[in-house]
Amino acid sequence: MTHPISTESDTRQKTTFKPSIQANTIGTVKSLVLKGLGMGFLPKTYIQNELQNGQLMLVLQKHIKRESPIFAVHTHAAFVPKAVTVFIDALQETLTASNQAVYE
């Protein structure tokens, strides 16, 4: 895994981490971290309770600036609800306006 890391001078360098355990769900990553088996990249909102009660702590937050893609997904169906269509259109418009990549 390669992640951009900022140094004291705020220059971005790439550093490679060689994890001994990898997981593909945030639930599994959270469980492994809570068991003391390493550190992980997790959404702050997903670990808010653990941060508040002291089970987890943020580390390297000044140095790791990770840009993660987001995906809007829905079930494949012949009929897509209007609310879903409106949300996806608004998301595409916002990301396009902020010069972010949009994939269809």
Biopython code that builds the backbone (N, CA, C, O; Angstrom):
import numpy as np
from Bio.PDB.StructureBuilder import StructureBuilder

atoms = [
    (1, "MET", "N", (0.835, -1.174, 0.000)),
    (1, "MET", "CA", (0.000, 0.000, 0.000)),
    (1, "MET", "C", (0.881, 1.238, 0.000)),
    (1, "MET", "O", (1.852, 1.310, 0.753)),
    (2, "THR", "N", (0.557, 2.187, -0.817)),
    (2, "THR", "CA", (1.299, 3.441, -0.852)),
    (2, "THR", "C", (0.352, 4.572, -0.492)),
    (2, "THR", "O", (-0.748, 4.668, -1.036)),
    (3, "HIS", "N", (0.785, 5.433, 0.433)),
    (3, "HIS", "CA", (-0.037, 6.540, 0.889)),
    (3, "HIS", "C", (0.789, 7.817, 0.902)),
    (3, "HIS", "O", (1.967, 7.789, 1.260)),
    (4, "PRO", "N", (0.177, 8.954, 0.509)),
    (4, "PRO", "CA", (0.910, 10.212, 0.601)),
    (4, "PRO", "C", (1.042, 10.642, 2.059)),
    (4, "PRO", "O", (0.080, 10.565, 2.823)),
    (5, "ILE", "N", (2.216, 11.087, 2.435)),
    (5, "ILE", "CA", (2.474, 11.568, 3.788)),
    (5, "ILE", "C", (3.099, 12.948, 3.689)),
    (5, "ILE", "O", (4.018, 13.162, 2.899)),
    (6, "SER", "N", (2.602, 13.886, 4.488)),
    (6, "SER", "CA", (3.173, 15.229, 4.517)),
    (6, "SER", "C", (4.252, 15.292, 5.580)),
    (6, "SER", "O", (4.100, 14.737, 6.668)),
    (7, "THR", "N", (5.329, 15.962, 5.262)),
    (7, "THR", "CA", (6.422, 16.130, 6.218)),
    (7, "THR", "C", (6.271, 17.459, 6.920)),
    (7, "THR", "O", (5.312, 18.188, 6.666)),
    (8, "GLU", "N", (7.204, 17.787, 7.805)),
    (8, "GLU", "CA", (7.163, 19.054, 8.533)),
    (8, "GLU", "C", (7.067, 20.246, 7.589)),
    (8, "GLU", "O", (6.388, 21.225, 7.899)),
    (9, "SER", "N", (7.736, 20.178, 6.446)),
    (9, "SER", "CA", (7.709, 21.297, 5.503)),
    (9, "SER", "C", (6.472, 21.252, 4.603)),
    (9, "SER", "O", (6.356, 22.022, 3.649)),
    (10, "ASP", "N", (5.554, 20.342, 4.921)),
    (10, "ASP", "CA", (4.292, 20.177, 4.195)),
    (10, "ASP", "C", (4.486, 19.732, 2.745)),
    (10, "ASP", "O", (3.620, 19.971, 1.902)),
    (11, "THR", "N", (5.606, 19.091, 2.453)),
    (11, "THR", "CA", (5.771, 18.507, 1.132)),
    (11, "THR", "C", (5.208, 17.098, 1.179)),
    (11, "THR", "O", (5.289, 16.413, 2.199)),
    (12, "ARG", "N", (4.645, 16.686, 0.079)),
    (12, "ARG", "CA", (4.019, 15.355, 0.055)),
    (12, "ARG", "C", (4.998, 14.349, -0.520)),
    (12, "ARG", "O", (5.571, 14.550, -1.590)),
    (13, "GLN", "N", (5.173, 13.278, 0.206)),
    (13, "GLN", "CA", (6.018, 12.178, -0.225)),
    (13, "GLN", "C", (5.175, 10.919, -0.160)),
    (13, "GLN", "O", (4.200, 10.852, 0.588)),
    (14, "LYS", "N", (5.551, 9.928, -0.944)),
    (14, "LYS", "CA", (4.835, 8.660, -0.885)),
    (14, "LYS", "C", (5.647, 7.680, -0.059)),
    (14, "LYS", "O", (6.856, 7.537, -0.245)),
    (15, "THR", "N", (4.967, 7.013, 0.849)),
    (15, "THR", "CA", (5.593, 6.018, 1.699)),
    (15, "THR", "C", (4.835, 4.721, 1.540)),
    (15, "THR", "O", (3.606, 4.718, 1.460)),
    (16, "THR", "N", (5.553, 3.632, 1.494)),
    (16, "THR", "CA", (4.921, 2.333, 1.339)),
    (16, "THR", "C", (4.832, 1.637, 2.687)),
    (16, "THR", "O", (5.829, 1.501, 3.396)),
    (17, "PHE", "N", (3.631, 1.197, 3.031)),
    (17, "PHE", "CA", (3.398, 0.394, 4.215)),
    (17, "PHE", "C", (3.249, -1.048, 3.762)),
    (17, "PHE", "O", (2.612, -1.315, 2.743)),
    (18, "LYS", "N", (3.823, -1.969, 4.499)),
    (18, "LYS", "CA", (3.692, -3.379, 4.163)),
    (18, "LYS", "C", (2.872, -4.063, 5.246)),
    (18, "LYS", "O", (3.423, -4.573, 6.222)),
    (19, "PRO", "N", (1.551, -4.073, 5.072)),
    (19, "PRO", "CA", (0.703, -4.655, 6.109)),
    (19, "PRO", "C", (0.841, -6.170, 6.167)),
    (19, "PRO", "O", (1.013, -6.833, 5.144)),
    (20, "SER", "N", (0.763, -6.706, 7.380)),
    (20, "SER", "CA", (0.789, -8.155, 7.516)),
    (20, "SER", "C", (-0.624, -8.719, 7.443)),
    (20, "SER", "O", (-0.814, -9.905, 7.172)),
    (21, "ILE", "N", (-1.608, -7.869, 7.684)),
    (21, "ILE", "CA", (-3.021, -8.255, 7.579)),
    (21, "ILE", "C", (-3.725, -7.211, 6.738)),
    (21, "ILE", "O", (-3.526, -6.012, 6.930)),
    (22, "GLN", "N", (-4.550, -7.664, 5.807)),
    (22, "GLN", "CA", (-5.352, -6.749, 5.009)),
    (22, "GLN", "C", (-6.798, -7.190, 5.087)),
    (22, "GLN", "O", (-7.088, -8.383, 5.175)),
    (23, "ALA", "N", (-7.703, -6.231, 5.055)),
    (23, "ALA", "CA", (-9.128, -6.533, 5.091)),
    (23, "ALA", "C", (-9.836, -5.643, 4.085)),
    (23, "ALA", "O", (-9.356, -4.560, 3.751)),
    (24, "ASN", "N", (-10.973, -6.103, 3.611)),
    (24, "ASN", "CA", (-11.683, -5.325, 2.601)),
    (24, "ASN", "C", (-13.005, -4.739, 3.100)),
    (24, "ASN", "O", (-13.798, -4.239, 2.302)),
    (25, "THR", "N", (-13.251, -4.795, 4.409)),
    (25, "THR", "CA", (-14.433, -4.134, 4.961)),
    (25, "THR", "C", (-14.009, -3.287, 6.159)),
    (25, "THR", "O", (-13.082, -3.647, 6.884)),
    (26, "ILE", "N", (-14.689, -2.168, 6.359)),
    (26, "ILE", "CA", (-14.319, -1.304, 7.472)),
    (26, "ILE", "C", (-14.644, -1.963, 8.807)),
    (26, "ILE", "O", (-13.988, -1.685, 9.811)),
    (27, "GLY", "N", (-15.649, -2.834, 8.826)),
    (27, "GLY", "CA", (-15.980, -3.547, 10.056)),
    (27, "GLY", "C", (-14.846, -4.460, 10.498)),
    (27, "GLY", "O", (-14.525, -4.537, 11.683)),
    (28, "THR", "N", (-14.245, -5.147, 9.540)),
    (28, "THR", "CA", (-13.128, -6.034, 9.845)),
    (28, "THR", "C", (-11.911, -5.231, 10.283)),
    (28, "THR", "O", (-11.237, -5.598, 11.245)),
    (29, "VAL", "N", (-11.626, -4.136, 9.581)),
    (29, "VAL", "CA", (-10.486, -3.289, 9.954)),
    (29, "VAL", "C", (-10.682, -2.770, 11.379)),
    (29, "VAL", "O", (-9.766, -2.835, 12.199)),
    (30, "LYS", "N", (-11.866, -2.261, 11.668)),
    (30, "LYS", "CA", (-12.151, -1.740, 13.004)),
    (30, "LYS", "C", (-11.960, -2.830, 14.058)),
    (30, "LYS", "O", (-11.362, -2.578, 15.105)),
    (31, "SER", "N", (-12.452, -4.014, 13.799)),
    (31, "SER", "CA", (-12.321, -5.124, 14.738)),
    (31, "SER", "C", (-10.854, -5.476, 14.988)),
    (31, "SER", "O", (-10.455, -5.706, 16.130)),
    (32, "LEU", "N", (-10.054, -5.519, 13.920)),
    (32, "LEU", "CA", (-8.632, -5.841, 14.051)),
    (32, "LEU", "C", (-7.895, -4.766, 14.857)),
    (32, "LEU", "O", (-7.056, -5.077, 15.702)),
    (33, "VAL", "N", (-8.217, -3.511, 14.587)),
    (33, "VAL", "CA", (-7.567, -2.414, 15.313)),
    (33, "VAL", "C", (-7.962, -2.457, 16.789)),
    (33, "VAL", "O", (-7.113, -2.279, 17.662)),
    (34, "LEU", "N", (-9.246, -2.693, 17.071)),
    (34, "LEU", "CA", (-9.705, -2.766, 18.459)),
    (34, "LEU", "C", (-9.052, -3.925, 19.218)),
    (34, "LEU", "O", (-8.905, -3.863, 20.438)),
    (35, "LYS", "N", (-8.663, -4.975, 18.502)),
    (35, "LYS", "CA", (-7.979, -6.114, 19.135)),
    (35, "LYS", "C", (-6.482, -5.864, 19.286)),
    (35, "LYS", "O", (-5.750, -6.719, 19.784)),
    (36, "GLY", "N", (-6.032, -4.682, 18.853)),
    (36, "GLY", "CA", (-4.623, -4.336, 19.004)),
    (36, "GLY", "C", (-3.714, -4.946, 17.962)),
    (36, "GLY", "O", (-2.513, -5.090, 18.192)),
    (37, "LEU", "N", (-4.274, -5.310, 16.811)),
    (37, "LEU", "CA", (-3.493, -5.979, 15.769)),
    (37, "LEU", "C", (-2.928, -5.031, 14.723)),
    (37, "LEU", "O", (-2.430, -5.482, 13.692)),
    (38, "GLY", "N", (-2.994, -3.735, 14.966)),
    (38, "GLY", "CA", (-2.424, -2.787, 14.016)),
    (38, "GLY", "C", (-3.200, -1.499, 13.986)),
    (38, "GLY", "O", (-3.987, -1.202, 14.885)),
    (39, "MET", "N", (-2.967, -0.734, 12.935)),
    (39, "MET", "CA", (-3.692, 0.513, 12.746)),
    (39, "MET", "C", (-4.412, 0.454, 11.413)),
    (39, "MET", "O", (-4.089, -0.377, 10.565)),
    (40, "GLY", "N", (-5.372, 1.319, 11.229)),
    (40, "GLY", "CA", (-6.139, 1.286, 9.994)),
    (40, "GLY", "C", (-6.620, 2.659, 9.592)),
    (40, "GLY", "O", (-6.610, 3.601, 10.384)),
    (41, "PHE", "N", (-7.039, 2.753, 8.358)),
    (41, "PHE", "CA", (-7.647, 3.970, 7.817)),
    (41, "PHE", "C", (-9.152, 3.762, 7.859)),
    (41, "PHE", "O", (-9.695, 2.954, 7.105)),
    (42, "LEU", "N", (-9.822, 4.488, 8.737)),
    (42, "LEU", "CA", (-11.263, 4.334, 8.910)),
    (42, "LEU", "C", (-11.931, 5.700, 8.909)),
    (42, "LEU", "O", (-11.318, 6.683, 9.326)),
    (43, "PRO", "N", (-13.181, 5.783, 8.448)),
    (43, "PRO", "CA", (-13.896, 7.058, 8.515)),
    (43, "PRO", "C", (-14.056, 7.475, 9.977)),
    (43, "PRO", "O", (-14.437, 6.665, 10.823)),
    (44, "LYS", "N", (-13.766, 8.728, 10.262)),
    (44, "LYS", "CA", (-13.839, 9.223, 11.640)),
    (44, "LYS", "C", (-15.245, 9.036, 12.207)),
    (44, "LYS", "O", (-15.402, 8.718, 13.386)),
    (45, "THR", "N", (-16.247, 9.230, 11.387)),
    (45, "THR", "CA", (-17.621, 9.075, 11.871)),
    (45, "THR", "C", (-17.911, 7.637, 12.286)),
    (45, "THR", "O", (-18.763, 7.409, 13.145)),
    (46, "TYR", "N", (-17.229, 6.673, 11.701)),
    (46, "TYR", "CA", (-17.448, 5.258, 12.003)),
    (46, "TYR", "C", (-16.824, 4.848, 13.332)),
    (46, "TYR", "O", (-17.239, 3.855, 13.929)),
    (47, "ILE", "N", (-15.833, 5.601, 13.800)),
    (47, "ILE", "CA", (-15.141, 5.250, 15.045)),
    (47, "ILE", "C", (-15.327, 6.324, 16.119)),
    (47, "ILE", "O", (-14.590, 6.347, 17.105)),
    (48, "GLN", "N", (-16.297, 7.205, 15.935)),
    (48, "GLN", "CA", (-16.507, 8.322, 16.852)),
    (48, "GLN", "C", (-16.687, 7.854, 18.296)),
    (48, "GLN", "O", (-16.078, 8.421, 19.203)),
    (49, "ASN", "N", (-17.505, 6.836, 18.523)),
    (49, "ASN", "CA", (-17.732, 6.350, 19.890)),
    (49, "ASN", "C", (-16.445, 5.827, 20.514)),
    (49, "ASN", "O", (-16.161, 6.101, 21.680)),
    (50, "GLU", "N", (-15.668, 5.077, 19.740)),
    (50, "GLU", "CA", (-14.420, 4.518, 20.248)),
    (50, "GLU", "C", (-13.391, 5.608, 20.539)),
    (50, "GLU", "O", (-12.584, 5.471, 21.458)),
    (51, "LEU", "N", (-13.418, 6.683, 19.763)),
    (51, "LEU", "CA", (-12.532, 7.824, 20.022)),
    (51, "LEU", "C", (-12.946, 8.517, 21.327)),
    (51, "LEU", "O", (-12.100, 8.873, 22.147)),
    (52, "GLN", "N", (-14.253, 8.701, 21.503)),
    (52, "GLN", "CA", (-14.753, 9.400, 22.688)),
    (52, "GLN", "C", (-14.495, 8.608, 23.973)),
    (52, "GLN", "O", (-14.177, 9.198, 25.005)),
    (53, "ASN", "N", (-14.629, 7.271, 23.921)),
    (53, "ASN", "CA", (-14.437, 6.498, 25.147)),
    (53, "ASN", "C", (-12.995, 6.028, 25.347)),
    (53, "ASN", "O", (-12.706, 5.291, 26.290)),
    (54, "GLY", "N", (-12.095, 6.452, 24.465)),
    (54, "GLY", "CA", (-10.674, 6.174, 24.649)),
    (54, "GLY", "C", (-10.185, 4.828, 24.144)),
    (54, "GLY", "O", (-9.018, 4.488, 24.334)),
    (55, "GLN", "N", (-11.059, 4.052, 23.501)),
    (55, "GLN", "CA", (-10.624, 2.768, 22.951)),
    (55, "GLN", "C", (-9.658, 2.960, 21.785)),
    (55, "GLN", "O", (-8.728, 2.174, 21.606)),
    (56, "LEU", "N", (-9.881, 4.000, 20.999)),
    (56, "LEU", "CA", (-9.027, 4.300, 19.855)),
    (56, "LEU", "C", (-8.535, 5.732, 19.945)),
    (56, "LEU", "O", (-9.161, 6.576, 20.586)),
    (57, "MET", "N", (-7.419, 5.996, 19.303)),
    (57, "MET", "CA", (-6.907, 7.358, 19.219)),
    (57, "MET", "C", (-6.398, 7.608, 17.808)),
    (57, "MET", "O", (-5.926, 6.695, 17.131)),
    (58, "LEU", "N", (-6.501, 8.860, 17.378)),
    (58, "LEU", "CA", (-6.017, 9.239, 16.058)),
    (58, "LEU", "C", (-4.503, 9.369, 16.113)),
    (58, "LEU", "O", (-3.958, 9.945, 17.054)),
    (59, "VAL", "N", (-3.830, 8.837, 15.111)),
    (59, "VAL", "CA", (-2.377, 8.960, 15.015)),
    (59, "VAL", "C", (-2.008, 9.439, 13.621)),
    (59, "VAL", "O", (-2.706, 9.148, 12.650)),
    (60, "LEU", "N", (-0.937, 10.156, 13.530)),
    (60, "LEU", "CA", (-0.377, 10.631, 12.261)),
    (60, "LEU", "C", (-1.336, 11.498, 11.456)),
    (60, "LEU", "O", (-1.145, 11.665, 10.252)),
    (61, "GLN", "N", (-2.367, 12.055, 12.096)),
    (61, "GLN", "CA", (-3.349, 12.816, 11.322)),
    (61, "GLN", "C", (-2.773, 14.069, 10.684)),
    (61, "GLN", "O", (-3.305, 14.538, 9.679)),
    (62, "LYS", "N", (-1.697, 14.628, 11.240)),
    (62, "LYS", "CA", (-1.069, 15.791, 10.620)),
    (62, "LYS", "C", (-0.231, 15.384, 9.411)),
    (62, "LYS", "O", (0.094, 16.226, 8.574)),
    (63, "HIS", "N", (0.113, 14.134, 9.313)),
    (63, "HIS", "CA", (1.035, 13.693, 8.275)),
    (63, "HIS", "C", (0.370, 12.919, 7.138)),
    (63, "HIS", "O", (0.854, 12.942, 6.006)),
    (64, "ILE", "N", (-0.719, 12.245, 7.427)),
    (64, "ILE", "CA", (-1.374, 11.455, 6.393)),
    (64, "ILE", "C", (-2.572, 12.224, 5.866)),
    (64, "ILE", "O", (-3.529, 12.496, 6.591)),
    (65, "LYS", "N", (-2.498, 12.566, 4.599)),
    (65, "LYS", "CA", (-3.606, 13.240, 3.936)),
    (65, "LYS", "C", (-4.071, 12.298, 2.843)),
    (65, "LYS", "O", (-3.535, 12.291, 1.735)),
    (66, "ARG", "N", (-5.047, 11.527, 3.164)),
    (66, "ARG", "CA", (-5.512, 10.491, 2.252)),
    (66, "ARG", "C", (-6.734, 10.967, 1.490)),
    (66, "ARG", "O", (-7.708, 11.445, 2.072)),
    (67, "GLU", "N", (-6.661, 10.829, 0.201)),
    (67, "GLU", "CA", (-7.803, 11.140, -0.644)),
    (67, "GLU", "C", (-8.433, 9.818, -1.038)),
    (67, "GLU", "O", (-7.792, 8.976, -1.667)),
    (68, "SER", "N", (-9.673, 9.644, -0.671)),
    (68, "SER", "CA", (-10.356, 8.384, -0.947)),
    (68, "SER", "C", (-11.510, 8.618, -1.900)),
    (68, "SER", "O", (-12.236, 9.604, -1.778)),
    (69, "PRO", "N", (-11.676, 7.717, -2.842)),
    (69, "PRO", "CA", (-12.834, 7.853, -3.738)),
    (69, "PRO", "C", (-14.111, 7.519, -2.982)),
    (69, "PRO", "O", (-14.101, 6.733, -2.035)),
    (70, "ILE", "N", (-15.205, 8.123, -3.412)),
    (70, "ILE", "CA", (-16.503, 7.755, -2.881)),
    (70, "ILE", "C", (-17.318, 7.175, -4.021)),
    (70, "ILE", "O", (-17.114, 7.524, -5.183)),
    (71, "PHE", "N", (-18.227, 6.302, -3.689)),
    (71, "PHE", "CA", (-19.047, 5.659, -4.696)),
    (71, "PHE", "C", (-20.510, 5.781, -4.307)),
    (71, "PHE", "O", (-20.884, 5.476, -3.174)),
    (72, "ALA", "N", (-21.321, 6.217, -5.224)),
    (72, "ALA", "CA", (-22.761, 6.226, -5.030)),
    (72, "ALA", "C", (-23.282, 4.966, -5.711)),
    (72, "ALA", "O", (-23.101, 4.786, -6.915)),
    (73, "VAL", "N", (-23.917, 4.113, -4.956)),
    (73, "VAL", "CA", (-24.418, 2.850, -5.509)),
    (73, "VAL", "C", (-25.881, 2.663, -5.130)),
    (73, "VAL", "O", (-26.354, 3.204, -4.130)),
    (74, "HIS", "N", (-26.571, 1.903, -5.928)),
    (74, "HIS", "CA", (-27.943, 1.519, -5.603)),
    (74, "HIS", "C", (-28.204, 0.177, -6.263)),
    (74, "HIS", "O", (-27.438, -0.265, -7.119)),
    (75, "THR", "N", (-29.282, -0.464, -5.862)),
    (75, "THR", "CA", (-29.599, -1.768, -6.433)),
    (75, "THR", "C", (-29.952, -1.622, -7.906)),
    (75, "THR", "O", (-30.489, -0.603, -8.338)),
    (76, "HIS", "N", (-29.642, -2.647, -8.650)),
    (76, "HIS", "CA", (-29.983, -2.651, -10.074)),
    (76, "HIS", "C", (-31.467, -2.980, -10.200)),
    (76, "HIS", "O", (-31.916, -4.055, -9.802)),
    (77, "ALA", "N", (-32.199, -2.060, -10.748)),
    (77, "ALA", "CA", (-33.635, -2.261, -10.897)),
    (77, "ALA", "C", (-34.111, -1.525, -12.133)),
    (77, "ALA", "O", (-33.489, -0.565, -12.588)),
    (78, "ALA", "N", (-35.223, -1.994, -12.665)),
    (78, "ALA", "CA", (-35.794, -1.345, -13.836)),
    (78, "ALA", "C", (-36.258, 0.069, -13.485)),
    (78, "ALA", "O", (-36.205, 0.970, -14.322)),
    (79, "PHE", "N", (-36.709, 0.258, -12.252)),
    (79, "PHE", "CA", (-37.189, 1.570, -11.808)),
    (79, "PHE", "C", (-36.256, 2.099, -10.726)),
    (79, "PHE", "O", (-36.053, 1.456, -9.697)),
    (80, "VAL", "N", (-35.694, 3.275, -10.971)),
    (80, "VAL", "CA", (-34.845, 3.948, -9.980)),
    (80, "VAL", "C", (-35.672, 5.085, -9.386)),
    (80, "VAL", "O", (-36.149, 5.947, -10.125)),
    (81, "PRO", "N", (-35.851, 5.102, -8.060)),
    (81, "PRO", "CA", (-36.658, 6.161, -7.440)),
    (81, "PRO", "C", (-36.124, 7.552, -7.769)),
    (81, "PRO", "O", (-34.917, 7.753, -7.902)),
    (82, "LYS", "N", (-37.029, 8.494, -7.895)),
    (82, "LYS", "CA", (-36.675, 9.874, -8.240)),
    (82, "LYS", "C", (-35.679, 10.451, -7.232)),
    (82, "LYS", "O", (-34.774, 11.184, -7.630)),
    (83, "ALA", "N", (-35.817, 10.147, -5.954)),
    (83, "ALA", "CA", (-34.907, 10.675, -4.929)),
    (83, "ALA", "C", (-33.472, 10.227, -5.189)),
    (83, "ALA", "O", (-32.533, 10.992, -4.974)),
    (84, "VAL", "N", (-33.302, 8.990, -5.651)),
    (84, "VAL", "CA", (-31.963, 8.475, -5.948)),
    (84, "VAL", "C", (-31.379, 9.209, -7.150)),
    (84, "VAL", "O", (-30.214, 9.607, -7.138)),
    (85, "THR", "N", (-32.185, 9.384, -8.172)),
    (85, "THR", "CA", (-31.741, 10.088, -9.378)),
    (85, "THR", "C", (-31.356, 11.535, -9.058)),
    (85, "THR", "O", (-30.329, 12.023, -9.531)),
    (86, "VAL", "N", (-32.169, 12.215, -8.262)),
    (86, "VAL", "CA", (-31.891, 13.604, -7.891)),
    (86, "VAL", "C", (-30.594, 13.682, -7.083)),
    (86, "VAL", "O", (-29.774, 14.571, -7.314)),
    (87, "PHE", "N", (-30.403, 12.756, -6.137)),
    (87, "PHE", "CA", (-29.187, 12.747, -5.329)),
    (87, "PHE", "C", (-27.950, 12.534, -6.190)),
    (87, "PHE", "O", (-26.962, 13.252, -6.036)),
    (88, "ILE", "N", (-27.989, 11.561, -7.090)),
    (88, "ILE", "CA", (-26.836, 11.283, -7.950)),
    (88, "ILE", "C", (-26.534, 12.473, -8.848)),
    (88, "ILE", "O", (-25.370, 12.828, -9.033)),
    (89, "ASP", "N", (-27.561, 13.087, -9.402)),
    (89, "ASP", "CA", (-27.357, 14.275, -10.241)),
    (89, "ASP", "C", (-26.714, 15.409, -9.437)),
    (89, "ASP", "O", (-25.797, 16.070, -9.925)),
    (90, "ALA", "N", (-27.189, 15.638, -8.210)),
    (90, "ALA", "CA", (-26.625, 16.696, -7.364)),
    (90, "ALA", "C", (-25.183, 16.386, -6.997)),
    (90, "ALA", "O", (-24.340, 17.283, -6.975)),
    (91, "LEU", "N", (-24.897, 15.131, -6.712)),
    (91, "LEU", "CA", (-23.534, 14.724, -6.375)),
    (91, "LEU", "C", (-22.602, 14.936, -7.564)),
    (91, "LEU", "O", (-21.502, 15.464, -7.405)),
    (92, "GLN", "N", (-23.035, 14.529, -8.745)),
    (92, "GLN", "CA", (-22.226, 14.736, -9.953)),
    (92, "GLN", "C", (-21.976, 16.219, -10.196)),
    (92, "GLN", "O", (-20.861, 16.616, -10.536)),
    (93, "GLU", "N", (-22.995, 17.028, -10.027)),
    (93, "GLU", "CA", (-22.857, 18.469, -10.243)),
    (93, "GLU", "C", (-21.866, 19.075, -9.240)),
    (93, "GLU", "O", (-21.016, 19.885, -9.611)),
    (94, "THR", "N", (-21.980, 18.679, -7.981)),
    (94, "THR", "CA", (-21.081, 19.205, -6.943)),
    (94, "THR", "C", (-19.641, 18.791, -7.204)),
    (94, "THR", "O", (-18.732, 19.615, -7.108)),
    (95, "LEU", "N", (-19.424, 17.524, -7.534)),
    (95, "LEU", "CA", (-18.067, 17.047, -7.774)),
    (95, "LEU", "C", (-17.474, 17.669, -9.032)),
    (95, "LEU", "O", (-16.288, 17.998, -9.061)),
    (96, "THR", "N", (-18.276, 17.830, -10.058)),
    (96, "THR", "CA", (-17.794, 18.464, -11.284)),
    (96, "THR", "C", (-17.417, 19.919, -11.021)),
    (96, "THR", "O", (-16.392, 20.397, -11.508)),
    (97, "ALA", "N", (-18.253, 20.626, -10.246)),
    (97, "ALA", "CA", (-17.987, 22.034, -9.923)),
    (97, "ALA", "C", (-16.723, 22.193, -9.081)),
    (97, "ALA", "O", (-16.040, 23.213, -9.174)),
    (98, "SER", "N", (-16.408, 21.186, -8.255)),
    (98, "SER", "CA", (-15.202, 21.273, -7.417)),
    (98, "SER", "C", (-14.007, 20.630, -8.094)),
    (98, "SER", "O", (-12.973, 20.402, -7.465)),
    (99, "ASN", "N", (-14.153, 20.338, -9.388)),
    (99, "ASN", "CA", (-13.049, 19.793, -10.187)),
    (99, "ASN", "C", (-12.607, 18.393, -9.734)),
    (99, "ASN", "O", (-11.428, 18.051, -9.819)),
    (100, "GLN", "N", (-13.553, 17.601, -9.259)),
    (100, "GLN", "CA", (-13.265, 16.225, -8.866)),
    (100, "GLN", "C", (-13.693, 15.305, -10.012)),
    (100, "GLN", "O", (-14.536, 15.659, -10.836)),
    (101, "ALA", "N", (-13.100, 14.141, -10.038)),
    (101, "ALA", "CA", (-13.436, 13.177, -11.088)),
    (101, "ALA", "C", (-14.829, 12.617, -10.854)),
    (101, "ALA", "O", (-15.228, 12.358, -9.719)),
    (102, "VAL", "N", (-15.549, 12.437, -11.928)),
    (102, "VAL", "CA", (-16.879, 11.829, -11.859)),
    (102, "VAL", "C", (-16.902, 10.694, -12.861)),
    (102, "VAL", "O", (-16.588, 10.878, -14.037)),
    (103, "TYR", "N", (-17.279, 9.510, -12.380)),
    (103, "TYR", "CA", (-17.382, 8.340, -13.260)),
    (103, "TYR", "C", (-18.832, 7.905, -13.309)),
    (103, "TYR", "O", (-19.561, 8.018, -12.323)),
    (104, "GLU", "N", (-19.239, 7.414, -14.445)),
    (104, "GLU", "CA", (-20.621, 6.941, -14.568)),
    (104, "GLU", "C", (-20.635, 5.467, -14.821)),
    (104, "GLU", "O", (-21.705, 4.874, -14.956)),
]
sb = StructureBuilder()
sb.init_structure("model")
sb.init_model(0)
sb.init_chain("A")
sb.init_seg("    ")
for serial, (resi, resn, name, xyz) in enumerate(atoms, 1):
    if name == "N":
        sb.init_residue(resn, " ", resi, " ")
    sb.init_atom(name, np.array(xyz, "f"), 0.0, 1.0, " ", f" {name:<3s}", serial, name[0])
structure = sb.get_structure()
